[in-house]
Amino acid sequence: MKQLTKAFLIIILSLGGISSCSSLAPFKVAVLQGNIIEDEDVAQLVKGLTKDQVQYLLGTPLLNSPIHQNRWDYFYSVKVGETVVGEKKLSLSFDNSEKLDNWVLEETSIE
């Protein structure tokens, strides 16, 4: 009877040790990169805003090309470890008088 209890205890502890190994994986921090693009901020965009007003709403654009001075690009990504959880890309176009003309928001999320 004692040997059966010992064997049962060893089996239970072994199974518990094996199953807990998977929970010992290192903690992975979410890495946020780029400009945080909130839906509330994008909803406030209207045609005719000046570049200063857009910059006040969304912050400094991530990409402001000297070649395409009438286009601003914002990018935001969330990455946990090596896995990209979500991305947002916002492209704004301005007319010749530097007023907001149109914008495109592309959103990708991996679930």
C-alpha positions, 0 to 999 in steps of 0.5 A: 500500500505504501509503495502504491501511494509513493508511486502515485505521488511521484506520478502526480508530481511529475505530471505537475512539473511537466505541465508547469514548464509551459507556464515558465515562459518569459513575459513578453512586453507589448511594444508600441511603435509610432504615433498612437492613432485613436479613432476619436482623433481620426473622427475629428478630421475634416476637410479644410483643417490646416497642417497646424490643426492636424498636427495638434490633433494627431501629433508630428507625422512619422513620415514627412517627405520633402519630396511629397510636402502635401502628404503626411503619413502616420504609422502605429504598431503593437508587437508582443514578442515577435508577433505583430498584434495590430497596425494602423496606417493613416495617410493625409493629403493636403491641397496647394493651400496646405489645407487637409484634402483627404485621408485614408486609414488602413487598419490591420489586426491579428486575433 
